[in-house]
Amino acid sequence: MKEPRPDNRSSLGAPMIIGGFAEPVQSAADGKFYSTKAALSRSHRASGNPHGIDFIELGNEEMPWVEHTTSEAELRDDVRSAVQDVKEGKLPEVLNLET
């Protein structure tokens, strides 16, 4: 018996099949509905949409990990500004209890 492959695919000699969409999907590039992944992908290319720009299909690219850093000075200034706004009665509509 063969050992399982490290990428969790079957040890059987069969191609991986990626199915189509269950329902048509609307393209964010041109607003039309597509029933195949290839047609949807074509609408994301500059030559296939009315905007003339390339759209990125999320999930296909590698995003570098960036650690979020907070500046203590910026945080302190933001808190002071927010406290001052509350003292002056500058509240957002959702929190403004006087109206």
Stockholm file with secondary structure:
# STOCKHOLM 1.0

chainA/1-99         MKEPRPDNRSSLGAPMIIGGFAEPVQSAADGKFYSTKAALSRSHRASGNPHGIDFIELGNEEMPWVEHTTSEAELRDDVRSAVQDVKEGKLPEVLNLET
#=GR chainA/1-99 SS CCCCCTTSCCSSSCCCCCCCCSSCEECTTTCCEESSHHHHHHHTSGGGSTTCSCCCCTTSSCCCCCCCCCCHHHHHHHHHHHHHHHHTTCCCTTTCTTC
#=GC SS_cons        CCCCCTTSCCSSSCCCCCCCCSSCEECTTTCCEESSHHHHHHHTSGGGSTTCSCCCCTTSSCCCCCCCCCCHHHHHHHHHHHHHHHHTTCCCTTTCTTC
//
